[in-house]
């Protein structure tokens, strides 16, 4: 079994993250990406904006010490949301589920929210396996696909003890 962990994002991670997020197939699956995932200048601006925002907690997912993706928590309209992106080489082995479990453990705020393309079965399964439940569906513009698609909004509610 692989060892999955989260570590803080470092300057040296930018190239690996850009490469992962600019993969056309991965961007299409994620759907809600940059208008042009291959635009490095736009990526660098996006990255610096998020790194400078104290409401954003960015992590690198590692598998056996090597780069395996990213996970983050951020605030939108007073709601705390989580996201994850797993590199192609790390898919299908439980890396995303383990990374999301670690991220949830580091985020004390509840409820947590997540958004995913309705046809992204793998991400939906990861979220549901970690206790997220669907609360809404909406039509949203997906830049990577150039059209509106169904988006699922999920929540991880507080537990009975308030956490």
N, C-alpha and C positions, 0 to 999 in steps of 0.2 A: 504494500500500500504506500502510495506517495505521501510525502509530508507537505501539506499545504499551509502557508502562512501569509500574513499581510505585513508589509513593512511600509514606512513612509515613502512617498514619492521622492526621488532624487533627480537632480539635473541630468545625470547619466541615463535615466530611463526614457527621456523624451524620444529618442530615435526608435526604440523598440515599440513605444506606444503609438507613434505616428505610423510605423509600418503596419501594426496590427489594425489600427482604425482606418487605414486607407485601403485595405484589402476590399475590392469591390463586392465580393460575395458576402463577406462579413458585414459590410456597411448596409447592403441590401437586407440582410437578415435583421440587423439592428433597427433599420428603417429611420429612426429619429436621430440623424447624425448631422454633420455639417452639410451645407449645400454642395460643396465640392470636397469630399474627404481626402482627395489627393493634393490639396493646396497646402503646402507646408507653411507658408507665411501665415495663412489664416489659422492653421493649427497652433502655431507658436503664440499668436495673439490670444486665442482661446485658452491655451494652457496657462499663460501668464495671468490672465484675468481670474481664472479659477484658483491658481496658487496664491494670489494676493487677497482672496476673499476669505475672511476668517470663518465664514459659515460653511465652507467647503472643506471636507476632510478627504484627501486623496491618498489612496494606497496602491501599492504594487502587489499583485498576487504572485507568490512564488510557489513553485513546485520543486521539491528537493533542492531548494536554493536558487533555481533558475527562474527567469521571467516567464510568467504564465498568464498575465493579464492585469487588469485594473479593477478596483472597486472604489466606490466613493459614496459619501453621504453629503447632502446639500439641502438648502432651504429654498423653496419656491412658494411665494404667497403664504408665508408662515407655516407651511407644511414641510416636514422633514422627509426627504426622499432618499432612496438608495438606488444605486446602479452598479452593474458589473459588466465586464467585457473580458472574455477568455480567448486567448490566442488559439488559432486553429490547431496547433500541435498539442494543446492541453484539453481539448474537448472530449466529452464522452467518457471521462474517467472519474467524475465526481468532484473535480477541481472547483467548478462554479458553486456547487452546493456547499462545499467546505468553506470556500472564501466568503460566501454570503453569511454563513453561520458565524464566522469570525467577525464580520462587519457588524452584524446585528448585536453581538455581544459587546462591541465597543460603543454602540450608540444607545445611550440611556433613554433618549426621548421616545415616547410613544404617543400616538400611533406613528408608525413609519409607513410610507407610501412607496409604491413602485409603479412604473408604467412600462408597457411592453406591447409590441405589435401582436395583434390577436393571432396571427399565423406563426408566431415564433414559439412553437411547442416546447422546445428545449428550455428556453428562459422561463416560460410559464411553469413548467414542471419544477424547475429549481426554486422559484418563488413559493409555489404551493408546498413543496417539501419542507420549506423553512417556515411554514405557518402563515404565509400571506393568503388572503382570500380576496376574490374579485368583488369589487363594490360598484363598478360602473364600466360601461363601454361608451366610447365616443368616436366620432370621425375626426381624425387629426391629419394634418399635412405631414408627410414623411419625406424629407428632403432627399434621402438616398434613393427613393423610388419615384420622386417627382409627381406624386399624387396623394390624395387623401386615402387613408386606410383606417381600418378598425383598430383602435387602441384599447387595451384593457388596463384599467386602473385597479390596483390591489392595495390592501392595507394589512399591516401587522398590528392588531390592536393591543392596548395595554392588557396585561394579565390581571387577575383578580387582586394581586397584591400591589397593583399600580405601576409595575415596571413593564 
